[in-house]
Amino acid sequence: MQEISLLNSVIGPVMRGPSSSHCAAPYMMAKLVRELSCANGETLKRAIIRFDPRGSFAPVYAAQSSDENFAAGLAGAKLTDPDYREILGRAERGEGFHFAVEITELENNNHPNRVDLELHVATMDGVCRTDLYSGASVGGGMYYIDNRNGEPLFLTGKTATVLIWGPDVVMQADELARELSVGENSLLGMAVEPDYGRVEVALQALPAADVLAAFRGWGGITELRCAEASQYPVCATDDLFSQSAVVIAVAEDQENGSIADTALALEAKRLGRSRDATRALFRERCELMLRVVAEGFDAKPEDNVMRFLTLRARNVRDANLPAGLGGPVLQDAMAGALSAMERDSNRGLVCAAPTAGSAGVVPGTLYGLIRHGVDLDGATDALQTMALIGAVFAARGTFAAECGGCSVETGASAAMAAAGVAQAYGGTPKQCFDAASMCLMNTLGLVCDPVGGDVEIPCHARNVAGVSHAFSSAMAVLAGFDAVLDYDELVDQTVKIGNMMHPDLRCTARGGCAATKTALRMVEAVSQKT
């Protein structure tokens, strides 16, 4: 079974904050557990988020606004709410509900991004209840919740979910699933847990309120809880993306033989939507990325909240460089990448592609293409290609820098962008993968070492470099260079080497650039100001 979606997992999610692992996933995890705990009219009174001191959340959660996103998700806020960034402060003061973070050893600490969530709620009749959840952020905004009140489960937010408990529900599971999937609401899966008297029904969308209310009155049902999907629901779980050779073969069978058309066909199948509807979603995502770049260029210095960097994207775009140095396409793409990252670090609305730490490479590349002769349809084709190359990476590896360093963030995004550039200029499916391979072979072992835990230094510089890397790799392959090494093998090696890295080199702000004397002085200086 495979749930990777191009729009959800590779060129998404849409989010706020500088890290998809530490911002996007926390928001969605918190929103999901809130919906479950408050599904029957309960009111959230208190929430405690717990990180293990040995994990990656503990040293960086404040700098990367993990706490801000957990609080917003628990409040049920929308990403577009104008007061989004004010929610944490209010909750810490106990306004609405009380929010706190604790650093303590977790009983289950099998992933660097493990988190426990303790929710205290009041029922409609005034009874207080405590719900305990456990889960992990696994990279690129993807996550899972695998325990609720001692019961094992596995919720990823990729579908709408209805959980039903009762002495007879296991025997009634098929009937319950049929009744819940009414009309055009597709049944996407069902899991039965006899040991806990529980049935889990996965749906394309939650049933109407009156349908759920009727279920709560069924004899034999003792409890019903539900949560909406965090992103576009996944309707097909076929293995679509695990091997580049299979993707290339599918592309060669398409009418125009392109990776872009293959991406569209596979994502339409994954989401259970028409090709036209799926194309519209890709186009919207492309337009969003270009809008993020534009907003970054329009940002005012007085609105900058970065601790170490000032706004430089507009200067890079408008600079008069010596003739023959780089060229205008590359200069615009680099400036676009920097603009998106400045928006990202200032907690603006951005798109992880595939992560927030690498959220500049793909938008910057699209901006460079659009500024120099590629129309929106061509840019959307390039984006679809980038997404499919990233999906193969995700199927074989991870986007979590806590597991693989920056090689799985800016390394992966550069590979994606290189394939998109090759597509935009007429590259074959094999050339698209070869361009991506060039990027990966040059980023093996790239560490993740954010100064002070902030996604600023060296993250912005690596996004600029990622764009340059993408264009140079695509140019070399289109000019006849042979990458030789297979893309899948390079993904596997990227993951293998990432596992070999010392934890200090995987997003803990304890090694690499973060450990230089200059960086330590900068961190001390800003810490004294707060």
QUINORTA-V365024 format. One record per pair of residues at least 6 apart in sequence whose ideal C-beta (glycine too) atoms are under 7 Angstrom apart, sorted by the first residue. I is the first residue (numbers start at 1). J is the second residue. D is the distance in whole Angstrom. If there is no record, write none. Layout:
I|J|D / I|J|D
//
This chain:
1|237|4 / 2|237|6 / 2|238|7 / 2|239|5 / 2|240|6 / 2|241|7 / 2|395|6 / 3|156|6 / 3|158|5 / 3|234|5 / 3|237|6 / 4|241|6 / 4|391|5 / 4|394|5 / 4|395|6 / 5|232|6 / 5|234|6 / 5|267|7 / 5|270|5 / 5|271|7 / 6|263|6 / 6|267|5 / 6|387|4 / 6|388|6 / 6|391|6 / 7|232|6 / 7|267|6 / 7|281|6 / 7|285|6 / 8|158|7 / 8|231|4 / 8|232|6 / 9|140|6 / 9|142|6 / 9|394|6 / 10|354|5 / 10|387|5 / 10|390|4 / 10|391|5 / 10|394|6 / 11|285|6 / 11|351|6 / 11|353|5 / 11|362|7 / 11|383|6 / 11|386|7 / 11|387|5 / 12|141|7 / 12|231|7 / 12|351|6 / 12|352|6 / 13|24|5 / 13|141|4 / 13|231|6 / 13|352|6 / 14|79|7 / 14|288|7 / 14|349|7 / 14|351|5 / 15|23|6 / 15|24|4 / 15|27|7 / 15|79|7 / 15|141|6 / 15|350|6 / 15|352|6 / 15|356|6 / 16|23|6 / 16|69|7 / 16|79|6 / 16|84|6 / 16|347|5 / 16|349|6 / 17|23|3 / 17|64|7 / 17|65|5 / 17|69|6 / 17|347|6 / 17|356|6 / 18|64|6 / 18|344|5 / 18|345|5 / 18|356|5 / 18|357|7 / 18|454|7 / 18|455|3 / 19|64|5 / 19|356|5 / 19|357|6 / 19|455|6 / 20|140|5 / 20|141|4 / 20|352|4 / 20|355|4 / 20|356|4 / 21|113|6 / 21|137|5 / 21|139|6 / 21|355|7 / 21|400|5 / 21|401|7 / 21|402|6 / 22|57|7 / 22|60|7 / 22|61|7 / 22|64|4 / 22|66|4 / 22|137|7 / 23|64|6 / 23|65|6 / 23|66|6 / 23|69|5 / 23|356|6 / 24|141|4 / 24|352|6 / 24|356|7 / 25|137|4 / 25|141|5 / 25|142|7 / 25|143|4 / 26|66|5 / 26|69|4 / 26|70|5 / 26|73|7 / 26|137|7 / 27|69|4 / 27|72|6 / 27|73|4 / 28|73|7 / 28|143|6 / 28|157|5 / 28|230|4 / 29|73|7 / 29|135|6 / 29|143|5 / 29|145|7 / 30|70|5 / 30|73|3 / 30|74|5 / 30|117|7 / 31|73|4 / 31|76|7 / 32|145|6 / 32|155|7 / 32|157|6 / 32|227|5 / 32|230|6 / 33|117|5 / 33|119|6 / 33|133|5 / 33|145|7 / 34|44|6 / 34|73|7 / 34|74|5 / 34|76|6 / 35|227|4 / 35|228|7 / 36|225|5 / 36|227|5 / 37|44|7 / 37|119|5 / 37|121|5 / 37|131|5 / 38|44|6 / 38|121|6 / 39|225|4 / 39|226|5 / 41|124|4 / 42|121|4 / 42|122|6 / 42|123|5 / 43|121|6 / 43|122|5 / 44|74|6 / 44|97|5 / 44|119|6 / 44|121|5 / 45|97|6 / 45|120|5 / 45|121|6 / 45|122|6 / 46|97|6 / 46|98|5 / 46|120|4 / 47|74|5 / 47|97|6 / 47|99|5 / 47|117|7 / 47|118|7 / 47|119|5 / 48|100|5 / 48|102|6 / 48|118|4 / 49|70|5 / 49|101|5 / 49|115|6 / 49|117|6 / 50|102|5 / 50|104|6 / 50|106|6 / 50|115|7 / 50|116|4 / 51|57|4 / 51|58|4 / 51|61|6 / 51|103|6 / 51|115|6 / 52|58|7 / 52|105|6 / 52|106|4 / 52|109|5 / 52|114|6 / 53|103|5 / 53|105|7 / 54|109|7 / 55|109|7 / 55|112|5 / 55|113|7 / 55|114|6 / 56|112|4 / 56|113|6 / 56|402|4 / 56|507|5 / 56|508|6 / 57|66|6 / 57|113|6 / 57|115|6 / 58|103|5 / 59|453|6 / 59|508|6 / 59|509|6 / 60|453|3 / 60|509|6 / 61|67|6 / 61|101|7 / 63|452|6 / 63|453|4 / 63|454|5 / 64|453|6 / 64|455|6 / 65|347|6 / 67|88|6 / 67|101|5 / 68|85|6 / 68|88|5 / 71|87|5 / 71|88|4 / 71|91|5 / 71|99|5 / 72|84|6 / 72|87|5 / 74|97|7 / 74|99|7 / 75|87|5 / 75|91|7 / 75|96|7 / 77|84|6 / 77|87|6 / 79|349|6 / 80|349|7 / 85|347|6 / 88|99|7 / 90|96|6 / 91|97|6 / 91|98|7 / 91|99|4 / 92|99|6 / 106|114|6 / 106|116|6 / 108|114|7 / 108|134|6 / 111|136|4 / 112|402|4 / 112|403|7 / 113|136|5 / 113|137|4 / 113|138|7 / 113|400|7 / 113|402|6 / 114|136|5 / 115|135|6 / 115|136|7 / 116|132|7 / 116|134|5 / 117|133|4 / 118|130|7 / 118|132|6 / 119|131|5 / 120|128|7 / 120|130|5 / 121|129|5 / 121|131|7 / 122|128|6 / 123|129|6 / 131|148|7 / 131|149|6 / 132|149|6 / 133|145|6 / 133|147|7 / 133|148|5 / 134|146|6 / 134|147|4 / 135|143|6 / 135|144|6 / 135|145|4 / 135|146|6 / 136|143|7 / 136|144|6 / 137|143|5 / 138|144|7 / 138|398|7 / 138|400|6 / 139|355|7 / 139|398|5 / 139|399|4 / 139|400|3 / 139|403|7 / 140|352|6 / 140|354|5 / 140|355|5 / 140|394|7 / 140|399|3 / 141|352|5 / 143|156|7 / 143|157|7 / 144|154|6 / 144|155|7 / 144|156|5 / 145|153|7 / 145|155|4 / 146|152|6 / 146|153|7 / 146|154|5 / 147|153|7 / 151|196|5 / 151|198|7 / 153|200|7 / 155|161|6 / 157|229|6 / 157|230|3 / 157|231|7 / 158|229|6 / 158|231|7 / 158|233|7 / 158|234|4 / 159|188|5 / 159|189|7 / 159|202|4 / 159|203|6 / 159|229|5 / 159|233|5 / 159|234|6 / 160|203|5 / 160|204|7 / 160|205|5 / 160|206|5 / 160|228|5 / 160|229|5 / 160|233|6 / 161|200|6 / 161|202|6 / 161|226|6 / 161|227|5 / 162|180|6 / 162|201|5 / 162|203|7 / 162|224|7 / 162|226|5 / 163|198|6 / 163|200|5 / 163|225|5 / 163|226|7 / 164|176|6 / 164|198|7 / 164|199|5 / 164|221|6 / 164|224|5 / 165|197|6 / 165|198|5 / 165|222|5 / 165|223|4 / 166|197|6 / 166|220|5 / 166|221|4 / 166|222|5 / 167|197|6 / 167|220|6 / 168|220|4 / 169|176|6 / 169|197|6 / 169|199|5 / 169|220|7 / 169|221|6 / 170|192|5 / 170|194|5 / 170|197|7 / 170|199|6 / 173|190|6 / 173|192|5 / 173|199|5 / 176|199|6 / 176|201|7 / 177|187|6 / 177|190|5 / 177|201|5 / 180|201|5 / 180|203|6 / 180|207|5 / 181|187|4 / 181|203|6 / 182|207|6 / 182|211|7 / 185|203|6 / 185|204|5 / 185|205|5 / 185|207|6 / 186|203|7 / 186|204|4 / 186|235|6 / 186|272|6 / 187|203|6 / 188|202|4 / 188|203|6 / 188|204|6 / 188|233|7 / 188|235|6 / 189|202|4 / 190|199|7 / 190|200|7 / 190|201|5 / 190|202|7 / 191|200|4 / 192|199|6 / 204|233|5 / 204|235|6 / 204|272|7 / 205|233|7 / 206|226|6 / 206|228|6 / 212|224|7 / 212|226|7 / 215|221|7 / 215|224|6 / 216|224|5 / 232|271|5 / 234|270|6 / 234|271|7 / 235|270|7 / 235|271|6 / 235|272|3 / 236|269|5 / 236|270|5 / 236|272|7 / 240|266|5 / 240|270|7 / 241|247|7 / 241|391|4 / 241|392|5 / 241|395|4 / 242|395|4 / 242|396|6 / 243|488|6 / 244|392|5 / 244|433|5 / 244|487|5 / 244|488|5 / 247|262|6 / 247|388|6 / 247|392|6 / 248|429|5 / 248|430|6 / 248|433|7 / 250|262|5 / 251|257|6 / 251|258|6 / 251|259|5 / 251|262|4 / 251|429|4 / 252|429|7 / 254|261|5 / 254|262|6 / 254|265|7 / 257|429|7 / 258|423|7 / 259|385|4 / 259|388|6 / 259|419|7 / 259|423|6 / 259|429|5 / 259|432|5 / 260|381|4 / 260|384|4 / 260|385|5 / 260|423|6 / 262|388|6 / 263|384|4 / 263|385|6 / 263|387|6 / 263|388|4 / 264|275|6 / 264|278|6 / 264|279|6 / 264|384|6 / 265|275|7 / 267|278|5 / 268|274|6 / 268|275|5 / 268|278|4 / 271|278|6 / 282|380|5 / 282|383|6 / 282|384|5 / 283|380|5 / 285|351|7 / 285|383|7 / 286|366|6 / 286|376|7 / 286|379|6 / 286|380|5 / 286|383|5 / 288|351|6 / 289|351|6 / 289|362|7 / 289|363|4 / 289|366|6 / 290|363|7 / 290|366|6 / 290|367|6 / 290|370|6 / 292|340|5 / 292|343|5 / 292|350|5 / 292|351|7 / 292|363|6 / 293|336|5 / 293|339|5 / 293|340|5 / 293|363|5 / 293|364|7 / 293|367|5 / 295|343|6 / 295|348|6 / 296|313|5 / 296|339|3 / 296|340|6 / 296|342|5 / 296|343|4 / 297|313|6 / 297|314|5 / 297|317|7 / 297|339|5 / 299|311|6 / 299|342|6 / 299|343|7 / 299|346|7 / 301|310|7 / 301|311|6 / 303|346|7 / 304|310|6 / 304|311|6 / 304|346|6 / 305|346|6 / 306|345|5 / 306|346|7 / 306|456|6 / 307|452|6 / 307|454|6 / 307|456|7 / 307|526|5 / 308|451|6 / 308|452|7 / 308|454|7 / 308|456|5 / 308|457|6 / 308|522|6 / 309|456|5 / 309|457|7 / 309|460|6 / 311|342|6 / 312|338|6 / 313|335|5 / 313|338|4 / 313|339|4 / 313|342|5 / 316|334|6 / 316|335|4 / 316|338|6 / 317|332|6 / 317|335|4 / 321|331|6 / 328|372|7 / 329|368|5 / 329|372|5 / 330|368|7 / 330|468|6 / 330|471|6 / 332|367|6 / 332|368|5 / 332|371|5 / 333|364|5 / 333|365|5 / 333|367|6 / 333|368|3 / 333|467|5 / 333|471|7 / 334|364|7 / 334|464|5 / 334|467|5 / 334|468|7 / 336|363|6 / 336|364|4 / 336|367|3 / 336|368|6 / 337|360|4 / 337|361|6 / 337|363|7 / 337|364|3 / 337|463|5 / 337|464|6 / 337|467|5 / 338|360|6 / 338|460|6 / 338|463|7 / 338|464|6 / 340|350|6 / 340|359|6 / 340|360|4 / 340|363|4 / 340|364|6 / 341|359|7 / 341|360|4 / 341|459|7 / 341|460|5 / 341|463|5 / 343|350|6 / 344|350|5 / 344|356|6 / 344|359|5 / 344|455|7 / 345|455|6 / 345|456|6 / 350|356|7 / 350|359|5 / 351|359|6 / 352|359|6 / 353|359|6 / 353|362|4 / 353|363|7 / 353|413|6 / 354|390|5 / 354|399|5 / 354|412|6 / 354|413|6 / 355|399|5 / 355|409|5 / 356|455|7 / 357|401|6 / 357|409|5 / 357|455|5 / 357|459|5 / 358|409|4 / 358|410|5 / 358|412|7 / 358|413|4 / 358|463|6 / 358|466|7 / 360|463|4 / 361|410|6 / 361|413|4 / 361|414|6 / 361|417|5 / 361|463|5 / 361|466|4 / 361|467|6 / 361|470|7 / 362|386|6 / 362|413|6 / 362|416|6 / 362|417|6 / 364|463|7 / 364|467|5 / 365|417|4 / 365|420|6 / 365|421|6 / 365|467|6 / 365|470|6 / 366|379|5 / 366|382|7 / 366|383|6 / 369|379|5 / 369|382|6 / 369|424|5 / 370|379|5 / 374|424|5 / 378|424|6 / 381|423|6 / 382|420|4 / 382|423|5 / 382|424|5 / 383|420|7 / 385|419|5 / 385|420|5 / 385|423|4 / 385|432|6 / 386|416|4 / 386|417|6 / 386|419|6 / 386|420|4 / 389|415|6 / 389|416|5 / 389|419|4 / 389|432|7 / 389|433|7 / 389|436|5 / 390|412|6 / 390|416|4 / 392|487|7 / 392|491|7 / 393|412|5 / 393|415|7 / 393|491|5 / 396|488|6 / 396|491|5 / 396|492|6 / 397|404|7 / 397|408|6 / 397|491|5 / 397|494|6 / 397|495|4 / 398|404|6 / 398|408|6 / 398|495|7 / 399|408|6 / 399|409|7 / 399|412|6 / 400|408|7 / 401|408|6 / 401|409|5 / 401|448|4 / 401|506|6 / 401|507|4 / 402|506|5 / 402|507|5 / 403|498|6 / 403|506|7 / 404|494|6 / 404|495|6 / 404|498|3 / 405|446|6 / 405|447|5 / 405|448|5 / 405|498|5 / 405|501|5 / 405|505|6 / 405|506|5 / 406|446|4 / 406|447|6 / 406|448|4 / 406|462|6 / 407|443|5 / 407|444|6 / 407|445|6 / 407|446|4 / 407|494|5 / 407|498|6 / 408|494|6 / 408|498|6 / 409|448|7 / 410|462|4 / 410|463|6 / 410|466|4 / 411|439|7 / 411|440|6 / 411|443|3 / 411|446|6 / 411|494|7 / 413|466|6 / 414|439|4 / 414|443|7 / 414|466|4 / 414|469|4 / 414|470|5 / 415|436|4 / 415|439|4 / 415|440|5 / 416|436|7 / 417|466|7 / 417|467|7 / 417|470|4 / 418|435|4 / 418|436|5 / 418|438|7 / 418|439|5 / 418|470|4 / 418|473|4 / 418|474|5 / 419|432|4 / 419|433|7 / 419|435|5 / 419|436|5 / 421|470|6 / 421|471|6 / 421|474|4 / 422|431|5 / 422|432|5 / 422|435|4 / 422|474|4 / 422|477|6 / 422|478|6 / 423|432|6 / 425|478|6 / 427|477|7 / 427|478|6 / 431|477|5 / 431|478|6 / 433|487|5 / 434|477|5 / 434|483|4 / 435|473|5 / 435|474|5 / 435|477|4 / 436|487|6 / 437|483|4 / 437|485|6 / 437|487|5 / 437|490|5 / 438|473|4 / 438|476|7 / 438|477|7 / 438|483|5 / 439|469|5 / 439|470|7 / 439|473|5 / 440|490|4 / 440|491|7 / 440|494|6 / 441|485|6 / 441|490|6 / 442|469|7 / 444|493|6 / 444|494|6 / 444|497|5 / 445|497|5 / 447|501|7 / 447|505|4 / 447|511|7 / 447|512|5 / 448|505|7 / 448|506|6 / 448|507|4 / 449|458|7 / 449|505|6 / 449|511|6 / 449|512|3 / 449|513|5 / 449|514|5 / 450|459|6 / 450|507|7 / 450|509|5 / 450|514|6 / 451|457|4 / 451|513|6 / 451|514|5 / 451|519|4 / 451|522|7 / 451|523|7 / 452|509|6 / 452|523|4 / 453|509|4 / 457|513|6 / 458|513|5 / 477|483|7 / 502|511|7 / 504|510|4 / 504|511|4 / 505|511|5 / 505|512|6 / 513|519|6
//
